[in-house]
Amino acid sequence: MFKSNTVYRLKDPVRYNDEYGEGYDRVETFGECDGMYMTDCWVVNQLGEIHPGYCECPVPIRFEDVEEQNVQQPANQDKERSSEMWR
């Protein structure tokens, strides 16, 4: 189950590799999501930078698509994120 304010590695690390960039192999939970099996997440790289193609709003991610053992704290804690974009 997901935890709020947490970064998870994707099981399929190339899922979001596209014309906007590569290396976006993590997702960061958005909002209060403790205990959920599916929640909205930001697609990010190891530096915490949001994927340019998904920067307008978080995308729904299933818990079965992430690796639970690689839980991390967000790298960019100095910026607040909204469902619209960076603030």
N, C-alpha and C positions, 0 to 999 in steps of 0.2 A: 504494500500500500504506500502511496505517495506521502511525503512530508513537505510541509510548506517551507519556502525559502531554501531549497535544496537543488543541487545540480546532479543529474544522473547521466551516465554514458549510455548511448544508444547501442543496442545489440547489433544493429546494422549500421556501422559507422559511416558508410558512404551514401546513406539514404538521402541526405540533403545536399550532396555534391552536385552542383549545376553550374550554369554560366555565371552565377553571382559569386562563386567561390567554393573552395574545398576546405575540409577540416572542421566543418560544423557537425561534430560528432557527439554533442551533448545537448541536453535539454534542461532548462531551469524552470522549476515550478512557479506558477503565477497565482497570487492570491492565497486564500486559506483553503488548503486541500488535504489536510491531515486525514488519513484513512481512506482516501478515494482510490479507486482502481483505474479511473480515467479522469484526466484533468487538463486544463490549458497550460501550456508550457512555451517558453521562449526557446527557439533553436539557437544554440550558442557554440562558440569554439572554446578551446582551452583557456583563452584569455577572458572569457565572459562576454565577448562581442556578439551582438545579435546578428543572425544571418540577414543580409540586406534584402533578400526576397521575402522575408517574413517579419520585417521590422515594424509593421503597422499594428499587428495584434498577435497574441500567442495562438498556438495551434493545439488541437486536442491530441493528447498522447495517451496510449494505454500503458499500464504498469508492466504488462508482459513484454513490451518493446524496449524496456530499459534494463540495465544490469544493476541489481540492488546492491551488490557488494562494492560498487564504486561511487558511493554517495560522497558528495563534496559540498562545501559551502560556496556560495557565489563568489566569483573573483572580483566583480565590480560592485562592491557594496556602497560605493560613494555616489551612485546614481540611483534615483528612484525610477521605476518603470511603471508605465500605465498601460492600459489595453490599447491606447492609441499610438503611443511612441515614447521615446525617451523624454524625460522632463529635466 
